[in-house]
Amino acid sequence: MSEETKGSSLEEFRQFRERMNAEILGENNLVVNRFFALDGRAYEAGALDVRTKELLGLVASLVLRCDDCVTYHLVRCAEEGVTRPEIFEALSVGLIVGGSIVIPHMRRAVDRWSELEQRA
């Protein structure tokens, strides 16, 4: 991946996500809109703080092998002040739970995290 492409990958991800979410939610489908709202509410502070919930989301996304979800939770983790050692502990839990099949997703996750660190 070139530096030019690498530098814009998070921005491209954000723009695509925002554009498609607006289109999807714009259909005003009751089930879809309620699911999106529930997803957002699940990550609000409660008995667990937002930071912890984002780390849980990262682990679940890694195990489910959803690179878009992994990227989203990495961005949120960065916004919540999660550190590189904390990210690697979370990734290690995902690796143990998911097994070697998550390694390619872990590689992409570490690449994304490095990109986030460079932007900070």
LOVO-413325 format. One line per field, with one value per residue (C-alpha): residue in three letters; x, y, z. Coordinates in Angstrom, 3 decimals. Example, Ala and Ser with C-alpha at 12.3 -4.5 7.8 and 13.67 -1.06 7.14 Angstrom:
BEGIN
res c(ala  ser)
u c(12.300  13.670)
v c(-4.500  -1.060)
w c(7.800  7.140)
END
This chain:
BEGIN
res c(met  ser  glu  glu  thr  lys  gly  ser  ser  leu  glu  glu  phe  arg  gln  phe  arg  glu  arg  met  asn  ala  glu  ile  leu  gly  glu  asn  asn  leu  val  val  asn  arg  phe  phe  ala  leu  asp  gly  arg  ala  tyr  glu  ala  gly  ala  leu  asp  val  arg  thr  lys  glu  leu  leu  gly  leu  val  ala  ser  leu  val  leu  arg  cys  asp  asp  cys  val  thr  tyr  his  leu  val  arg  cys  ala  glu  glu  gly  val  thr  arg  pro  glu  ile  phe  glu  ala  leu  ser  val  gly  leu  ile  val  gly  gly  ser  ile  val  ile  pro  his  met  arg  arg  ala  val  asp  arg  trp  ser  glu  leu  glu  gln  arg  ala)
u c(0.000  1.512  1.814  -0.707  -3.262  -2.502  -2.982  -6.455  -7.761  -9.348  -10.916  -12.272  -13.668  -15.356  -16.836  -18.174  -19.636  -21.350  -22.702  -24.055  -25.503  -27.356  -28.723  -29.737  -31.344  -32.986  -35.183  -36.975  -37.265  -38.480  -36.448  -33.231  -33.549  -34.309  -31.350  -28.983  -30.327  -29.908  -26.344  -25.545  -27.137  -25.204  -21.934  -23.143  -21.739  -23.554  -22.210  -19.260  -17.609  -17.500  -13.805  -14.348  -17.335  -15.303  -12.575  -15.254  -16.605  -13.093  -12.621  -16.051  -15.439  -12.041  -13.503  -16.364  -13.762  -15.445  -12.697  -15.098  -16.243  -12.652  -11.742  -14.754  -13.904  -10.226  -11.196  -13.508  -10.794  -8.377  -11.005  -11.441  -7.703  -6.959  -3.219  -1.253  -0.555  -4.276  -5.096  -2.628  -4.122  -7.574  -6.258  -4.638  -8.007  -9.560  -6.772  -7.259  -11.043  -11.042  -7.917  -5.459  -8.203  -8.225  -4.519  -5.093  -7.685  -5.287  -2.656  -5.078  -6.100  -2.497  -1.961  -5.054  -3.934  -0.509  -2.276  -4.326  -1.185  0.490  -2.497  -2.477)
v c(0.000  3.336  6.168  8.183  5.360  4.458  8.059  8.227  4.780  5.841  8.879  6.757  4.305  7.145  8.753  5.468  4.484  7.850  7.893  4.360  4.741  7.856  6.015  2.966  4.961  7.233  4.337  4.648  0.894  0.382  -2.763  -1.377  1.963  0.304  -2.056  0.839  2.727  -0.336  -0.779  2.802  2.463  -0.730  1.237  4.012  4.160  2.045  -0.530  -0.655  2.502  3.353  2.514  -1.028  -1.543  -0.466  -2.962  -5.651  -4.627  -4.878  -8.413  -9.550  -8.021  -9.693  -13.084  -12.576  -11.524  -8.244  -5.881  -2.922  -3.485  -3.894  -0.582  1.154  -0.079  0.788  4.356  4.513  3.029  5.726  8.372  6.893  7.017  3.302  2.615  0.348  -2.188  -2.288  -2.859  -5.750  -7.315  -7.098  -8.547  -11.390  -12.277  -12.270  -14.510  -17.020  -17.080  -17.072  -19.082  -18.730  -17.806  -14.291  -13.676  -11.991  -9.718  -9.013  -7.969  -5.496  -4.300  -3.579  -1.765  0.376  1.036  2.159  4.505  5.920  6.407  8.281  10.608  11.368)
w c(0.000  -1.002  1.529  -0.504  -0.466  3.121  4.245  2.745  3.662  6.949  5.330  2.482  5.038  6.977  3.874  2.503  5.872  6.332  2.771  2.909  6.409  5.255  2.230  4.262  7.067  4.503  3.415  6.774  7.207  10.765  11.457  9.981  11.758  15.090  14.701  13.937  16.967  19.190  17.928  18.885  22.319  23.079  23.133  25.459  28.982  31.525  33.967  31.543  30.262  26.548  26.311  27.588  25.301  22.267  23.194  23.500  20.095  18.673  19.995  18.782  15.352  15.080  15.978  13.502  10.907  9.948  8.788  8.509  12.094  13.279  11.642  13.164  16.663  16.249  15.343  18.357  20.588  19.426  20.160  23.642  24.358  24.212  24.105  21.786  24.580  25.368  21.694  21.567  24.701  23.131  19.858  21.792  23.343  19.864  18.601  21.423  20.983  17.177  16.445  13.603  11.098  12.608  11.912  8.509  10.141  12.981  10.438  8.893  12.353  13.326  10.029  10.729  14.300  13.059  10.647  13.527  15.611  12.759  12.521  16.256)
END
